[in-house]
């Protein structure tokens, strides 16, 4: 099994950031390169005035946000590049995996269930079903994980020397 190239779709949310962290850990262990991929799309207008949002403004904002993530990750892991695509996220991710000859996709999930998932769909689920390569899904941080981290921090601080 080779793990030379990891594709990391980013949407700038918490789950995406967790996926980035996992990808960096894996890439560090295997000497892989990382490609960050952000897919922007034209918003579906619900009111007439939202149809007036210029597409170049959306693309520019997406580029700036991706550049911020890229710079942050490159500072920690230099074998990194960033790609910006337009279209349906799941389709562009699966396509990029093939075109870029990636060995693994590491993608964050939002953990939606029930009606919200039905209406919003699941990019990660479609990628898992349609990807020609393995996909590692990273869910949102659970509340008990956050609680455990806080408790660990509090315990460390209990024994800190007083100044």
Beta strands, then each sheet from edge to edge (+ up, - down):
strand 1: 5-9
strand 2: 33-40
strand 3: 80-86
strand 4: 104-108
strand 5: 134-138
sheet 1: 3+ 2+ 1+ 4+ 5+
end
